[in-house]
Amino acid sequence: MSNQSMSLTPMPALPDPRADRMSLIVFSGTVDKLLAASILASGAAMMGMEVELFLTNWGLMAFRQGDYRENMRVSADFADYGPMLVQNLRGPNAPSWMNNLRQAKDIGDVKIFACGMTMEMFGLTKDALEPIVDEVVGVAGFVERAKDSKIALFL
């Protein structure tokens, strides 16, 4: 039998077993990265995806009560753009990463988790965080859910 007489029929695609979920690990507490995380969360929520943010290290510290009002830190990689960003963020039509996250929660299924180990390390309680944070979880619990997400990002 020659190769020319064999007909290959493509296998049907298997459905994607992963959940229609985006998992974001928010490690940075700088406004440029927090703004990016909030825009991604809002966009995914508008598309009907579940969204989970896992706040750890400096990302968690940015969620302390009132910190978002004063936080104008910019990533060191782009420090030369810092003054321009800060000026734009203080403008009348400036986006607020915290407001973006609040709107994302209003739009869809958005959950915000604080890392339990980071909470312990910094001596924080859930009451010290903004009420937008849903609960404190361990890394294993978050990773268990994130491994089944279609999208997982580290910011």
C-alpha positions as CSV (number, residue, x, y, z in Angstrom):
1,M,0.0,0.0,0.0
2,S,1.5,3.3,-1.0
3,N,1.4,6.5,1.0
4,Q,-0.6,8.1,-1.8
5,S,-3.5,5.7,-1.2
6,M,-3.7,6.4,2.5
7,S,-6.1,9.1,3.5
8,L,-5.4,10.7,6.9
9,T,-8.5,12.0,8.6
10,P,-7.8,14.6,11.2
11,M,-8.8,13.8,14.8
12,P,-11.5,16.0,16.1
13,A,-10.3,18.5,18.6
14,L,-10.9,17.6,22.2
15,P,-12.7,20.3,24.3
16,D,-10.4,22.3,26.5
17,P,-10.8,20.8,30.0
18,R,-9.5,24.0,31.7
19,A,-11.9,26.3,33.3
20,D,-12.8,29.6,31.6
21,R,-10.8,31.3,34.3
22,M,-7.9,33.8,34.5
23,S,-5.6,33.6,37.5
24,L,-3.4,36.6,38.3
25,I,-0.6,36.5,40.8
26,V,-0.2,40.1,41.9
27,F,3.4,40.3,43.3
28,S,4.1,43.9,42.6
29,G,2.7,46.9,44.5
30,T,3.6,49.5,41.9
31,V,0.7,51.5,40.3
32,D,1.8,50.6,36.8
33,K,1.5,46.9,37.4
34,L,-1.6,47.2,39.6
35,L,-3.3,49.2,36.8
36,A,-2.4,46.5,34.3
37,A,-3.8,43.8,36.6
38,S,-7.0,45.7,37.1
39,I,-7.5,46.2,33.4
40,L,-6.8,42.5,32.6
41,A,-9.3,41.6,35.4
42,S,-11.9,43.9,34.0
43,G,-11.5,42.8,30.4
44,A,-11.7,39.1,31.4
45,A,-14.8,39.8,33.6
46,M,-16.5,41.5,30.6
47,M,-15.8,38.5,28.5
48,G,-17.6,36.3,31.1
49,M,-14.4,34.6,32.5
50,E,-13.9,33.9,36.2
51,V,-11.1,36.0,37.5
52,E,-8.9,35.3,40.5
53,L,-6.2,37.6,41.9
54,F,-3.7,36.2,44.4
55,L,-2.1,39.0,46.3
56,T,1.4,38.3,47.6
57,N,4.4,40.3,48.9
58,W,4.2,43.9,47.7
59,G,1.0,43.3,45.8
60,L,-0.7,42.4,49.1
61,M,0.8,45.5,50.8
62,A,-0.9,47.7,48.2
63,F,-4.2,46.4,49.4
64,R,-3.8,47.7,53.0
65,Q,-6.6,50.0,54.1
66,G,-6.1,53.4,52.3
67,D,-2.8,52.5,50.7
68,Y,-4.2,52.9,47.1
69,R,-5.0,56.5,47.7
70,E,-1.4,57.5,48.4
71,N,0.6,54.8,46.4
72,M,2.3,56.4,43.5
73,R,5.3,53.9,43.3
74,V,6.4,53.0,39.8
75,S,8.4,50.0,38.7
76,A,12.2,50.7,38.8
77,D,12.4,49.4,35.2
78,F,10.4,52.5,34.1
79,A,11.4,55.0,36.8
80,D,12.2,57.6,34.1
81,Y,8.5,57.5,33.1
82,G,7.4,57.8,36.7
83,P,6.8,61.6,36.8
84,M,4.7,61.4,33.7
85,L,2.6,58.5,35.0
86,V,2.1,60.1,38.4
87,Q,0.9,63.3,36.7
88,N,-1.5,61.4,34.5
89,L,-2.8,59.4,37.4
90,R,-3.6,62.6,39.3
91,G,-5.6,64.0,36.4
92,P,-9.4,64.4,36.3
93,N,-10.0,61.4,34.0
94,A,-7.3,59.2,35.5
95,P,-8.1,55.5,35.9
96,S,-7.8,54.1,39.3
97,W,-6.7,50.5,39.6
98,M,-8.8,50.1,42.8
99,N,-11.9,51.4,41.0
100,N,-11.2,49.2,38.0
101,L,-11.2,46.2,40.3
102,R,-14.4,47.3,42.0
103,Q,-16.1,47.6,38.6
104,A,-14.7,44.2,37.6
105,K,-16.3,42.6,40.6
106,D,-19.6,44.4,39.7
107,I,-19.4,43.1,36.2
108,G,-18.5,39.4,36.8
109,D,-17.1,36.7,38.9
110,V,-14.0,38.3,40.3
111,K,-12.4,37.0,43.5
112,I,-9.4,38.6,45.3
113,F,-7.4,36.4,47.6
114,A,-4.7,37.4,50.1
115,C,-1.7,35.1,50.6
116,G,-1.9,33.7,54.1
117,M,1.9,33.3,54.4
118,T,2.5,36.9,53.3
119,M,-0.1,38.1,55.8
120,E,1.8,36.3,58.6
121,M,5.1,37.5,57.4
122,F,4.0,41.2,57.6
123,G,1.8,40.7,60.7
124,L,-1.4,41.6,58.9
125,T,-5.0,40.6,59.6
126,K,-7.8,40.6,57.0
127,D,-9.3,43.6,58.8
128,A,-6.1,45.6,57.8
129,L,-6.9,45.1,54.1
130,E,-9.4,46.9,51.8
131,P,-12.8,45.2,52.0
132,I,-12.5,44.3,48.3
133,V,-10.3,41.3,49.4
134,D,-12.6,38.3,49.6
135,E,-10.5,35.9,51.8
136,V,-7.1,34.8,52.9
137,V,-5.9,31.5,51.4
138,G,-2.8,29.4,51.3
139,V,-0.6,29.1,48.2
140,A,-1.6,25.5,47.7
141,G,-5.3,26.4,47.6
142,F,-4.7,29.0,45.0
143,V,-2.3,26.9,42.9
144,E,-4.8,24.1,42.9
145,R,-7.4,26.4,41.2
146,A,-4.8,28.2,39.0
147,K,-3.5,25.0,37.4
148,D,-6.9,24.6,35.8
149,S,-7.1,28.1,34.5
150,K,-6.9,28.9,30.8
151,I,-4.8,31.9,31.5
152,A,-2.3,32.4,34.4
153,L,-0.2,35.5,34.7
154,F,2.4,36.8,37.1
155,L,2.5,40.6,37.6
